[in-house]
């Protein structure tokens, strides 16, 4: 698995017509778009229509993006606008919590979305980092990440390693994981460039 590409690089690739870059953009930001659509509680077909419209708008305006790294914000705004249009077309009102100041999208919710997107990028970086490890160390870490993790006896029999070497091997694997390109790239990139 390659290093996770930056948003700007994916946008540039999609502008050049690279289907791989486009697929990665969709894979990376589809959870964001779906989460925003879910907030508007649109029925299934309308939610699907909004989802398709958002991606169509991106295709139409991909060359107009002045700052490719701002794509998550652009997608958020476009999704909210399309959801509001869907509600208007259906003659519905947008649900609002009367206990809150009357706004559906508050800065706190935007922060939650940003935090969710950062968490998603961290998960992608972890997957990419695990792919960089030798198979035996990757398998050990994956077993230890299971919930609940299997007993050392089971790990020993599954991987064919002595129980006494599981801990030291885990320590070496974690050290190696921290040194992978994917993790180094994630740690070196300023947070504002990841959103």
Helices and strands as residue ranges (DSSP letters): H 7-15, H 19-39, H 44-61, G 62-64, G 68-70, H 71-90, H 107-132, H 135-145, H 152-159, G 163-165, H 166-178, H 181-188, H 191-194
